[in-house]
């Protein structure tokens, strides 16, 4: 089991497993975005041009629908975008 656990620091460096045990635990959940059908069910709307456009504008990120303000939604989307760019894309840019 322990060989499958990887712990990363804020700056993206791998922490050896022995040290990670001392510092706490980390659990990763893979959550897929809402599909258009799920969005319609959540928002209680009928399929149509207006609801599809609203889905495209807000997206399918499930956490967005729990945030209280538009500003917090923008901050969340920016943090997701930054995480994708820094963690998933930038290591492959030459």
C-alpha positions in Angstrom: 0.0 0.0 0.0 2.7 2.6 0.9 4.4 2.4 -2.5 1.2 3.9 -4.0 1.1 7.0 -1.8 2.9 10.1 -3.0 3.0 13.4 -1.0 3.9 16.7 -2.6 4.9 20.0 -1.1 3.3 23.3 -2.1 6.2 24.0 -4.5 5.7 20.6 -6.2 8.6 18.6 -4.8 8.1 15.0 -3.7 8.4 14.3 0.0 9.9 10.9 1.0 7.2 8.6 2.4 8.9 8.4 5.9 8.6 12.2 6.3 5.1 12.3 5.0 3.9 9.9 7.7 5.0 12.4 10.3 3.3 15.4 8.6 -0.2 14.0 8.1 -2.3 12.4 5.4 -3.5 13.4 1.9 -6.4 11.9 0.1 -7.0 12.6 -3.6 -10.5 12.5 -5.1 -11.2 12.4 -8.8 -14.4 14.3 -9.5 -15.7 14.6 -13.0 -17.4 17.8 -14.2 -21.2 17.8 -14.6 -22.5 16.8 -18.0 -25.1 19.0 -19.6 -27.8 16.5 -18.6 -26.6 16.7 -15.0 -26.5 20.5 -15.1 -30.1 20.6 -16.3 -31.2 18.3 -13.5 -29.3 20.4 -10.9 -30.6 23.7 -12.1 -34.1 22.3 -12.8 -34.1 23.6 -16.3 -35.3 22.3 -19.7 -32.9 21.6 -22.5 -32.6 24.5 -24.9 -30.4 27.2 -26.3 -30.5 29.4 -23.2 -29.7 26.7 -20.8 -26.9 25.3 -23.0 -25.4 28.7 -23.2 -25.6 29.1 -19.4 -23.9 25.7 -19.0 -21.1 26.7 -21.4 -20.5 30.0 -19.6 -20.4 28.5 -16.1 -19.0 25.1 -17.0 -19.5 21.8 -15.3 -17.2 22.2 -12.3 -19.4 21.0 -9.4 -17.7 23.2 -6.8 -18.9 26.3 -8.6 -22.5 25.7 -7.7 -21.6 25.7 -4.0 -19.8 29.1 -3.9 -21.7 32.1 -2.6 -20.5 34.9 -4.9 -19.4 35.5 -8.5 -16.0 36.7 -7.2 -15.4 33.4 -5.3 -16.4 31.5 -8.5 -13.8 33.5 -10.5 -11.2 32.8 -7.9 -12.0 29.1 -7.9 -11.8 28.9 -11.7 -8.5 30.9 -11.7 -7.0 28.5 -9.2 -8.1 25.4 -11.2 -6.7 26.9 -14.3 -3.4 27.8 -12.6 -3.1 24.3 -11.2 -3.7 22.7 -14.6 -1.1 25.0 -16.2 1.5 24.6 -13.5 1.1 20.9 -12.7 0.0 19.3 -16.0 1.2 21.5 -18.8 4.3 23.5 -17.8 6.5 20.4 -17.2 6.1 19.6 -20.9 6.9 23.1 -22.2 10.4 23.4 -23.5 
